Each structure stands twice: as structure tokens, then as C-alpha cells.
């Protein structure tokens, strides 16, 4: 079953889908050129930043270290508010909003806006890890690793804190969702508003258990690709590939570790959620072994990194 959450004001002017889907833009704006203005402005700003960076000799802009994290959290909050205002037509409990905001994809289809928000949250975390990895690879990584005693010891000191932050990320996300739900007067203990959804406990299971496993898979995939290639941009290409593979038309049978923590898969039932947990755990074990092997390989460790 593919759920529809959209409320009566389908084509609200601030709906992000209106700027990226042409048929939505036709219905939302007159003249339609209005829809292209924000997109063109955003592209122009990106181009200006790239030119400015290039004129500075290719160095990165000196932004405060916490800016990427603050922007990331702001986007997460914006997406939750968007789900509440534009996507949730009926709701009784905070888990209803959690379900809708992190719907992602389902076996039968997806909604672009919810899919992109889900990708922003979970692939965005991997991107933050990619930024940290870039700093590590650009710095005196060899001296740091040798000072730690061995490459594997460096790996443990570098990756384990990220592993600990993955489940901690989900706590503030859930907290933000519940606060928005309370402000929206969704204070019931159980929901009958969305037919066919399992007990709220399974919503929390999908969010925290499978969400943590999915985050860790993304982090290790990013690390392996960046490490083996010797180029951090390869990690970004890996994230883009995951973004495409998350689509239900490609991830048939939910066998690929891409967006398997989507709330849309709740429609498959509790047994399938447990199967997804097993699939993600197997991938996580395999990725952990591969990570250990590639870092322990001195030829790869001292590979030229650009």
C-alpha cells in the first residue's frame, strides 16, 4: 500500500516539490517562471562560491567548524516541520509524525519530498563523516597513524566515536519530531489515523534499530570507497549511488543497504522489519571486515591521496 499524506492545500507556494516537479509548478504558479527563480538563484550562489574558492587558490572557505552540523540540524528541523504542515493530513500521536517525516520509500512507491528529506538526514550524516575524513586525509594522517602505534589502532580511534554518535543522532531527531507533534496537538498514545500501520513500538524499532544500522552502513561504505580510491570525492559519488539505489524500482526485495530504515517498509509487516535488521547486520559485519582489511593493508594505507 502506498500512503498519501498530502493535505488539502496541495500546491502551497512554499512546497519544495513545486520547484523541482514541472507539473506541480504549472498548478502552483502563474506565471510558471516564478518556480525557476529560487532554483536559478541557488545555482548562481553555488557557482559564485565555487569561483570565489577557485580564486583563493583552491582552498576551502574558512567556515566555523560547527557550521556544517548546524546547517544539517536546521535542515532536519525544516523537514520535520514540512512533514507536519504539508504532508500529515491526520494525526493522533507523536509517532504518526515520526512515521510520516521519515517515510522515505516503500516497496510500492515513494513521495519525492519525503524521499529527499530521508536522504538528507541519513546520507547527510555520512556526508558530515566524509568532511571529517577529508580533513584527516588532507592532514598528516601517516604521522598520526604511526604515532597511534598502528593503522588499525588509528582506525579504532577515528571510527569508534562516529559509531557512538550514530544512535545519538537519532535521539535529537526523535525529540524534535515529538516536540513538533506536541505543538501540533498530536498527544494521543496510539494512532488509528493511518490505517494499516503496526503498533507505534514498531515505528520506534524501525527508526532507532534499523536507523542506527543503516547509518553505520553508510559511514563504512563512504570510508571504504574514499580509502581505497585515495580520493575523498569518490565517497561523495558513493553517496550519490546510494541515493539512486534507494529507489524501490532498483532495491527490489530490500536486499541492498540503501534506505532500508524507511518508515514506508512498515507496510510489509513486523517480520519484514526483523528481516531488514538481519540484512543490515550482515552488511555491517561484511563492511567492518572489509574496512579492517583495507586499513591494515600497508600498500593501501600509504596510497597517494589527493
Secondary structure, 3 states (H helix, E strand, C coil): CCCCCCCCCCCCCCCCHHHHCHHHHHHHCCCCHHHHHHHHHHHHHHHHHHHHHHHCCCCCCCCCCCHHHHHHHHHHHHHHHHHHHHHCCCCCEHHHHHHHHCCCEECCEECHHHHHHHHHHHHHHHHHHHHHHHHHHHCCHHHHHHHHCCHHHHHHHHHHHHHHHHHHHHHHHHHHHHHHHHHCCCCECCCCCCCCCCCHHHHHHHHHHHHHHHHHHHHHHHHHHHHHHCCCHHHHHHHHHHHHHCCCCCCHHHCCCCCCCCHHHHHHCHHHHHHHHHHHHHHHHHHHHHHHHHHHCHHHHCCCCC
